[in-house]
Amino acid sequence: MLSMLMPAPQLTPDLFIDTLCSTKRHLTNKIITDPVLNKAANDFITAQSVFAKTMTANYVSISKYYMDSMTNLWFPKKD
């Protein structure tokens, strides 16, 4: 029963970011045929994915810190 409540470990924000960027890269390669523009567009997509991964990592870290802090407030350790 618990396994039904737990999300699949492979469904991470990075997976969704990589999938979206892969789709964008594939469409860009089909639409933009000029090699210079194509390289610029792919570099831009790479920069977007790095930024998105940084933002999600920061969000996850802040969320973990917040939940740990709130847990310590709600359930203080008894000595």
Secondary structure as the mmCIF struct_conf table of DSSP 4:
data_model
#
loop_
_struct_conf.conf_type_id
_struct_conf.id
_struct_conf.beg_label_comp_id
_struct_conf.beg_label_asym_id
_struct_conf.beg_label_seq_id
_struct_conf.end_label_comp_id
_struct_conf.end_label_asym_id
_struct_conf.end_label_seq_id
HELX_RH_AL_P HELX_RH_AL_P1 LEU A 2 LEU A 5
BEND BEND1 MET A 6 MET A 6
HELX_LH_PP_P HELX_LH_PP_P1 PRO A 7 ALA A 8
TURN_TY1_P TURN_TY1_P1 PRO A 9 GLN A 10
HELX_RH_AL_P HELX_RH_AL_P2 PRO A 13 ILE A 31
HELX_RH_AL_P HELX_RH_AL_P3 PRO A 35 TRP A 74
BEND BEND2 PHE A 75 PHE A 75
HELX_LH_PP_P HELX_LH_PP_P2 PRO A 76 LYS A 78
#
